[in-house]
Structure formats: C-alpha cells, structure tokens
Amino acid sequence: MNDVQEATSPATSLSGPATCVSKVELRVSCKALLDRDTLNKSDPCVILMVQTNGQWTELDRTEVIKSNLHPVFAKVFSLDYYFEEVQKLRFEVYDIHGTHSIGTRDDDFLGGVECTLGQIVAQKKMVKPLLLKYGKYAGKSTITVHAEEISGNNGYVELSFCAKKLDDKDLFSKSDPFLEIYRMNDDETEQLVHRTEVIKNNLNPVWEPFKVSLISLCSCDEDRKLKCLVWDYDSRGKHDFIGEFYATFKEMQKISSGNKVTWDCVNPKYKQKKRNYKNSGVVILNDLKLHRVYSFLDYIMGGCQIHFTVAIDFTASNGDPRNSCSLHYINPYQPNEYLKALIAVGEICQDYDSDKRFSALGFGARIPPNYEVSHDFAINFNPEDDECEGIQGVVEAYQNCLPKIQLYGPTNVSPIINRIAKLAAGDGNIKDASRYHILLILTDGVVTDMADTREAIVRASYQPLSIIIVGVGNADFTDMQILDGDDGVLRSPKGEPVLRDIVQFVPFRDFKTASPAALAKCVLAEVPNQVVEYYSHKAISPMCPVRDLHTPILTPLATTPTE
C-alpha cells in the first residue's frame, strides 16, 4: 500500500455497448487552489465524475495531498475510450477533512470543470479554470489534465528499481524512501510519471515493479530527460529530500542480461558543501521490459487531425423543400433527417479538428448563377473556400442554400468521392500521420453512377480517407449495401478489390426511434481501425507532439488494427 496515497476508491471503468478502442490514462494537477483552512493550507483531492444516461456518478478519485495549493497527483485515472461516443466528464476538487466520505458539510468545494474525453485526448494537455457553483471563477485556480493512452497491447514499459546505501534522514529509525520520476517537457515544465510506494525503515529499498505507458514516460523521445527524486516520507507532507539523478530512456535500455543500470543519487547542497561528498546512495534499474504497437490514439495524440466533410443529396426525389413532406423541409421545431445525421456525426468529429472548420458540399442540384446541374458544389457557394465555421456553420449554410437551388438529379456521388480522395492524396504524399479525412454522404436513394462510385471507392481506399453513407428517407437501399464491404470485398467494375474497407452504410430509418448518439456509434465505430489500417499499411509512425520532433523509439509492429 502506498502511504503517500489516501482516500482512494477502487478504480472502475466506463462501460458501453461499443467495442473499446483503448484505455486512456488521465493525470491531474492543480494550481493556485483556494485556501479554505484557517491554520494550514487546503488538503486537496480530485474526484472524477462521469455522465451516464444524464446522471453524474463518481468513477474514481485521487489521493489526498496534505497542505498543498499546487498539488500534482500521483493517482492515474483509467478510462475506456470510445471514439464514436461523446463521453462527458466532470472533475471536482475538494479540501478534505478527516477520512470520511466526500460530500459532508465539513468538506470544502474548491471548484470543478466539465469537458469531454474527446476534447482531452485531442488536446493531449487541457488546462481550464476551476469554477465554483453558478459558474463563478474559483479565484485563479486551474486544473491541468494530461491524457495518455495505455492498454495491454498498445505499448508500455515495465520498470523495476531498487536503491542502496541511501542517507538516513530519521533520528530514531531509518529513512522511509520513495521514488518519483518526472518527465522534463520542452517548455521546461515537469510531469509526474510515477511515484512508488513507500518502503518503511529501509536504506536499501526494493520498490515494486511498475508499468508506465511509453508515451507517458518520454513522449516518443528516448533522449528526453527524466528527473528522478528520492524522498524520505513524512506523514505530515513535509518529506525530506534524499537526492536526485537524471536519466533517459535510452540509458535505461542499456540494461542487458546480468547487467544493471546505476545512477548516483545526489543531494546538490551536500555536493556543494562537502569536499569528499560522492552521493547519498545509488539507485539501480534491475529490470526493463518493453512492448510497442501503435493504435488509433497514438496517431490522434501525436497530432493527427481529422478533417470532416459532409456531402448532401439535393436531387428532386427529396421533394420540394417548401413542402412539409420533403426530406429537406426546414421545421423550426424539429430538425429533418439530414440535419439529425449531420449533427450526430459532426459533433463527434469536431473534437478532433483544431480549427473546427468543415467542408460542406452538395450534389444533384441546379445551382446559381446559370442553374446548371452540379454534382460537386460548395453549399456556401464559395468554390475557393467550401469550409464552414463549426457544425452550426454547416447547418446555417445548408438552410441558406435551399431557397437558392433547384433540386434536380441524378444521384451521382463519384465526383465528390474523387474530389475528397484527391485532397486526401495530397495529404498522403506528405508521408506523415498529420491528417485523416472522413466524408459523410447523406442521400435519399441508391446512387445512379454505381460503377463510377465503386471505381472511386477502390481508388480512395489507398488514401487517408473513410466514407460514411447515411440513407435518408424510405427508399429501398438494398443495392447500397454493396458499397459496404462487410458482406464481401468491394471491387471496381474491372474486378480490382479495395485495399481497405473504408465504407460504412446505414439507413437512417434504423435509428429513427433511437438517440442521435446511437447513429454516431454505429457509423463511426469502424473509423479508428480504418485509421490504423491505413498508417500501418504505409508503415507510418505517429507524429510526436509538435514540440517533440524526434524519431519514434520503435517502428510500427502492427499491420492490422489493435483494440
């Protein structure tokens, strides 16, 4: 049991009907917390709440850190991550009094913040001000949440440390040592990676082996400095400093059969004052086990942006938009099926695109000024810039364009697929994992240009692109199932198979009585595997974070997606 940690509850995990893509570690720290105690500083603890069916419940909580307004918590929150869901989280910070459960009158609420797990993983490091009740700022208090992925098959390193001949800091007994490892970031900040358990009354401690995600330990950079501190534990929180040393993961990997890696544990003050001072003990790495396979979150957290494009069917079979029976009818009280599908999918994708600008295209209509039929036009009528500001911008562009166009036909989707595939091909030529495309096609009927569409999809399967087709209305979509490779391999008219299965087709009517989240889950569930399939086939490693432009430690081991 780690004596540094108190008041922790058993960790649970988010559950859901979807297949879990990965587990995510969240590490939490706070700054400038409010001081609620009269004689001492606050004793903070962070509670993580999750929202399920509209209800907030506690998932887990950190240890209590005594008398500290700038706590860095060692507790790691572990959550199952689903790309296709909006996973709402709330972090609440309390000043704890005693050992009772949080929520009694004696506990002081220091602030909280709400967000989604998607927002955290897309930013990788999220800093937000803490808010009190009714939206009031908790002074200058902030909470920082770092997201890192870890799962059984996604890559981790298992480390085993011991120490010998540590300085004795206690008068009537021996030191109670524990070890902290910090990652040194490029902005000169330090991120706590691991804090060992306390070994009581022992100057030659052997700490328990521990696992830590590779990205958490060194951010893809094996030469990144790791600052390691050894302390003598004090129950009042005033731990005595024994010594420190700096290491790198590259150094650690020098360990081999029968050989161990050793560092002098140095107290800089003693070194400066004492002429014959050598060290305050030595720390030894006894064992290191390394495993590595890239996953979807490796690419997202490495900086891969997901660019979202929607293509809307404006053929005459939708009906006159002015008629309430039309699939394009704008009801001020309830969005039509096109808008429901657009918003359900777009709300997920927007968390993974930093500029929040989305391309919005139309097909099958006569458009101004000459009212010629177009199967590939910007619904904002700006061919130089077809992007809209956020999902709401796409909704407004859609509503504004309806009175200006004439619904016509036929239902040709290959021009738009070819256009986005060409755009994706340009990104694919960059040879890094910087951008992946999702094309959402909303249509009310079977495509007319089926042969050209099959050819376009086969060509697109070689690019960083996934295609989602949602059938709107009550048409017979049986022939559309051929585009979804679930029942077999899609081939071009000449018989060439797709490189990857990149198409997901669903009829909207299957989700009419379900929540919008159910549609998003269904159509987006395959995207993470499609992303990994593409980059694995190309043998492209995730980019490191923008500031960490170093060669990744290992090349991809996976040629198929990992869950």
Solvent accessible surface area in square Angstrom, and as a share of the most:
residue,aa,sasa,rsa
1,M,186,0.83
2,N,20,0.10
3,D,51,0.27
4,V,18,0.10
5,Q,41,0.18
6,E,60,0.27
7,A,48,0.37
8,T,51,0.29
9,S,34,0.22
10,P,117,0.74
11,A,65,0.51
12,T,80,0.46
13,S,52,0.34
14,L,23,0.11
15,S,105,0.68
16,G,31,0.30
17,P,118,0.74
18,A,22,0.17
19,T,84,0.49
20,C,38,0.23
21,V,16,0.09
22,S,2,0.01
23,K,76,0.32
24,V,0,0.00
25,E,18,0.08
26,L,0,0.00
27,R,14,0.05
28,V,3,0.02
29,S,25,0.16
30,C,3,0.02
31,K,132,0.56
32,A,39,0.30
33,L,7,0.03
34,L,45,0.23
35,D,72,0.37
36,R,105,0.38
37,D,32,0.17
38,T,134,0.78
39,L,165,0.82
40,N,99,0.51
41,K,98,0.41
42,S,0,0.00
43,D,25,0.13
44,P,0,0.00
45,C,0,0.00
46,V,0,0.00
47,I,7,0.04
48,L,0,0.00
49,M,27,0.12
50,V,8,0.05
51,Q,59,0.26
52,T,76,0.44
53,N,147,0.76
54,G,52,0.50
55,Q,125,0.55
56,W,59,0.21
57,T,71,0.41
58,E,69,0.31
59,L,13,0.06
60,D,2,0.01
61,R,33,0.12
62,T,0,0.00
63,E,0,0.00
64,V,9,0.05
65,I,28,0.14
66,K,84,0.36
67,S,52,0.34
68,N,49,0.25
69,L,29,0.15
70,H,109,0.48
71,P,0,0.00
72,V,54,0.31
73,F,5,0.02
74,A,13,0.10
75,K,31,0.13
76,V,42,0.24
77,F,0,0.00
78,S,37,0.24
79,L,0,0.00
80,D,17,0.09
81,Y,1,0.00
82,Y,9,0.03
83,F,0,0.00
84,E,3,0.01
85,E,38,0.17
86,V,70,0.40
87,Q,15,0.07
88,K,94,0.40
89,L,0,0.00
90,R,56,0.20
91,F,0,0.00
92,E,19,0.09
93,V,0,0.00
94,Y,33,0.13
95,D,0,0.00
96,I,10,0.05
97,H,63,0.28
98,G,59,0.57
99,T,136,0.79
100,H,73,0.32
101,S,75,0.49
102,I,28,0.14
103,G,63,0.61
104,T,60,0.35
105,R,239,0.87
106,D,90,0.47
107,D,15,0.08
108,D,42,0.22
109,F,51,0.21
110,L,0,0.00
111,G,0,0.00
112,G,8,0.07
113,V,11,0.07
114,E,96,0.43
115,C,10,0.06
116,T,18,0.10
117,L,0,0.00
118,G,9,0.09
119,Q,60,0.27
120,I,0,0.00
121,V,0,0.00
122,A,33,0.26
123,Q,99,0.44
124,K,33,0.14
125,K,81,0.34
126,M,1,0.01
127,V,80,0.46
128,K,62,0.26
129,P,60,0.37
130,L,1,0.00
131,L,64,0.32
132,L,37,0.18
133,K,142,0.60
134,Y,218,0.83
135,G,48,0.46
136,K,137,0.58
137,Y,135,0.52
138,A,0,0.00
139,G,51,0.49
140,K,182,0.77
141,S,1,0.01
142,T,37,0.22
143,I,0,0.00
144,T,19,0.11
145,V,0,0.00
146,H,22,0.10
147,A,0,0.00
148,E,2,0.01
149,E,3,0.01
150,I,27,0.14
151,S,17,0.11
152,G,72,0.69
153,N,66,0.34
154,N,3,0.02
155,G,3,0.03
156,Y,33,0.13
157,V,0,0.00
158,E,42,0.19
159,L,0,0.00
160,S,16,0.10
161,F,1,0.00
162,C,10,0.06
163,A,1,0.01
164,K,103,0.44
165,K,165,0.70
166,L,5,0.03
167,D,40,0.21
168,D,72,0.37
169,K,54,0.23
170,D,42,0.22
171,L,155,0.77
172,F,189,0.79
173,S,55,0.35
174,K,100,0.42
175,S,0,0.00
176,D,21,0.11
177,P,0,0.00
178,F,3,0.01
179,L,0,0.00
180,E,11,0.05
181,I,1,0.00
182,Y,28,0.11
183,R,11,0.04
184,M,44,0.20
185,N,27,0.14
186,D,70,0.36
187,D,65,0.34
188,E,154,0.69
189,T,58,0.34
190,E,75,0.34
191,Q,15,0.07
192,L,3,0.01
193,V,1,0.01
194,H,45,0.20
195,R,26,0.10
196,T,1,0.01
197,E,32,0.14
198,V,9,0.05
199,I,38,0.19
200,K,113,0.48
201,N,85,0.44
202,N,53,0.27
203,L,37,0.18
204,N,79,0.40
205,P,0,0.00
206,V,99,0.57
207,W,2,0.01
208,E,118,0.53
209,P,73,0.46
210,F,18,0.08
211,K,123,0.52
212,V,3,0.02
213,S,1,0.01
214,L,5,0.03
215,I,10,0.05
216,S,0,0.00
217,L,0,0.00
218,C,0,0.00
219,S,6,0.04
220,C,11,0.06
221,D,8,0.04
222,E,50,0.23
223,D,81,0.42
224,R,13,0.05
225,K,116,0.49
226,L,0,0.00
227,K,35,0.15
228,C,0,0.00
229,L,18,0.09
230,V,0,0.00
231,W,58,0.20
232,D,1,0.01
233,Y,32,0.12
234,D,28,0.15
235,S,80,0.52
236,R,171,0.62
237,G,33,0.32
238,K,153,0.65
239,H,54,0.24
240,D,62,0.32
241,F,57,0.24
242,I,0,0.00
243,G,0,0.00
244,E,31,0.14
245,F,11,0.04
246,Y,93,0.35
247,A,1,0.00
248,T,22,0.13
249,F,0,0.00
250,K,103,0.44
251,E,55,0.25
252,M,0,0.00
253,Q,62,0.27
254,K,146,0.62
255,I,28,0.14
256,S,60,0.39
257,S,116,0.75
258,G,81,0.78
259,N,91,0.47
260,K,125,0.53
261,V,22,0.13
262,T,74,0.43
263,W,20,0.07
264,D,65,0.34
265,C,0,0.00
266,V,31,0.18
267,N,9,0.05
268,P,66,0.41
269,K,142,0.60
270,Y,63,0.24
271,K,131,0.56
272,Q,162,0.72
273,K,166,0.70
274,K,107,0.45
275,R,234,0.85
276,N,144,0.74
277,Y,39,0.15
278,K,156,0.66
279,N,37,0.19
280,S,0,0.00
281,G,3,0.03
282,V,34,0.20
283,V,0,0.00
284,I,18,0.09
285,L,0,0.00
286,N,42,0.22
287,D,59,0.31
288,L,27,0.14
289,K,101,0.43
290,L,48,0.24
291,H,95,0.42
292,R,14,0.05
293,V,31,0.18
294,Y,4,0.02
295,S,3,0.02
296,F,2,0.01
297,L,0,0.00
298,D,3,0.02
299,Y,0,0.00
300,I,5,0.03
301,M,8,0.03
302,G,1,0.01
303,G,27,0.26
304,C,3,0.02
305,Q,56,0.25
306,I,0,0.00
307,H,8,0.04
308,F,0,0.00
309,T,1,0.00
310,V,0,0.00
311,A,0,0.00
312,I,1,0.01
313,D,0,0.00
314,F,0,0.00
315,T,5,0.03
316,A,56,0.43
317,S,86,0.55
318,N,4,0.02
319,G,29,0.28
320,D,63,0.33
321,P,29,0.18
322,R,209,0.76
323,N,76,0.39
324,S,81,0.52
325,C,117,0.70
326,S,10,0.07
327,L,42,0.21
328,H,0,0.00
329,Y,68,0.26
330,I,60,0.30
331,N,58,0.30
332,P,109,0.68
333,Y,200,0.76
334,Q,98,0.44
335,P,58,0.36
336,N,20,0.10
337,E,23,0.10
338,Y,2,0.01
339,L,8,0.04
340,K,62,0.26
341,A,0,0.00
342,L,1,0.01
343,I,55,0.28
344,A,6,0.05
345,V,0,0.00
346,G,0,0.00
347,E,79,0.36
348,I,8,0.04
349,C,0,0.00
350,Q,50,0.22
351,D,24,0.12
352,Y,8,0.03
353,D,8,0.04
354,S,89,0.57
355,D,76,0.40
356,K,78,0.33
357,R,58,0.21
358,F,0,0.00
359,S,6,0.04
360,A,0,0.00
361,L,0,0.00
362,G,0,0.00
363,F,1,0.00
364,G,0,0.00
365,A,0,0.00
366,R,81,0.30
367,I,34,0.17
368,P,40,0.25
369,P,121,0.76
370,N,114,0.58
371,Y,84,0.32
372,E,120,0.54
373,V,58,0.33
374,S,21,0.13
375,H,37,0.16
376,D,44,0.23
377,F,11,0.05
378,A,7,0.05
379,I,2,0.01
380,N,53,0.27
381,F,64,0.27
382,N,63,0.32
383,P,111,0.70
384,E,160,0.72
385,D,54,0.28
386,D,20,0.10
387,E,45,0.20
388,C,11,0.06
389,E,111,0.50
390,G,15,0.15
391,I,13,0.07
392,Q,112,0.50
393,G,15,0.14
394,V,0,0.00
395,V,11,0.06
396,E,86,0.39
397,A,12,0.09
398,Y,1,0.00
399,Q,65,0.29
400,N,91,0.47
401,C,1,0.00
402,L,11,0.05
403,P,110,0.69
404,K,103,0.44
405,I,14,0.07
406,Q,87,0.39
407,L,29,0.14
408,Y,99,0.38
409,G,13,0.13
410,P,66,0.42
411,T,14,0.08
412,N,30,0.15
413,V,1,0.01
414,S,8,0.05
415,P,48,0.30
416,I,1,0.01
417,I,0,0.00
418,N,76,0.39
419,R,81,0.29
420,I,3,0.02
421,A,11,0.08
422,K,162,0.69
423,L,88,0.44
424,A,0,0.00
425,A,26,0.20
426,G,40,0.39
427,D,25,0.13
428,G,13,0.12
429,N,109,0.56
430,I,98,0.50
431,K,138,0.59
432,D,47,0.24
433,A,0,0.00
434,S,28,0.18
435,R,84,0.31
436,Y,0,0.00
437,H,1,0.00
438,I,0,0.00
439,L,0,0.00
440,L,0,0.00
441,I,1,0.00
442,L,0,0.00
443,T,0,0.00
444,D,11,0.06
445,G,13,0.12
446,V,49,0.28
447,V,7,0.04
448,T,87,0.50
449,D,22,0.12
450,M,37,0.17
451,A,50,0.39
452,D,86,0.45
453,T,0,0.00
454,R,58,0.21
455,E,51,0.23
456,A,2,0.02
457,I,1,0.01
458,V,0,0.00
459,R,100,0.37
460,A,0,0.00
461,S,0,0.00
462,Y,83,0.32
463,Q,41,0.18
464,P,1,0.01
465,L,0,0.00
466,S,1,0.01
467,I,1,0.00
468,I,2,0.01
469,I,1,0.01
470,V,0,0.00
471,G,0,0.00
472,V,0,0.00
473,G,5,0.05
474,N,128,0.66
475,A,38,0.29
476,D,105,0.54
477,F,4,0.02
478,T,94,0.54
479,D,88,0.46
480,M,0,0.00
481,Q,73,0.33
482,I,89,0.45
483,L,1,0.01
484,D,11,0.06
485,G,17,0.16
486,D,89,0.46
487,D,132,0.69
488,G,42,0.40
489,V,95,0.55
490,L,9,0.04
491,R,113,0.41
492,S,2,0.01
493,P,70,0.44
494,K,188,0.80
495,G,35,0.33
496,E,60,0.27
497,P,56,0.35
498,V,21,0.12
499,L,61,0.30
500,R,12,0.04
501,D,50,0.26
502,I,2,0.01
503,V,1,0.01
504,Q,19,0.08
505,F,8,0.03
506,V,11,0.07
507,P,18,0.11
508,F,11,0.05
509,R,88,0.32
510,D,94,0.49
511,F,35,0.14
512,K,111,0.47
513,T,143,0.83
514,A,48,0.37
515,S,63,0.40
516,P,86,0.54
517,A,56,0.44
518,A,32,0.24
519,L,2,0.01
520,A,1,0.01
521,K,50,0.21
522,C,44,0.26
523,V,1,0.00
524,L,0,0.00
525,A,45,0.35
526,E,51,0.23
527,V,2,0.01
528,P,2,0.01
529,N,50,0.26
530,Q,9,0.04
531,V,1,0.00
532,V,1,0.01
533,E,54,0.24
534,Y,3,0.01
535,Y,3,0.01
536,S,11,0.07
537,H,108,0.48
538,K,84,0.36
539,A,74,0.58
540,I,19,0.10
541,S,26,0.17
542,P,8,0.05
543,M,56,0.25
544,C,9,0.06
545,P,25,0.16
546,V,126,0.73
547,R,148,0.54
548,D,11,0.06
549,L,149,0.74
550,H,89,0.40
551,T,114,0.66
552,P,34,0.22
553,I,27,0.14
554,L,61,0.30
555,T,100,0.58
556,P,29,0.18
557,L,110,0.55
558,A,12,0.10
559,T,114,0.66
560,T,89,0.52
561,P,36,0.23
562,T,23,0.13
563,E,108,0.48
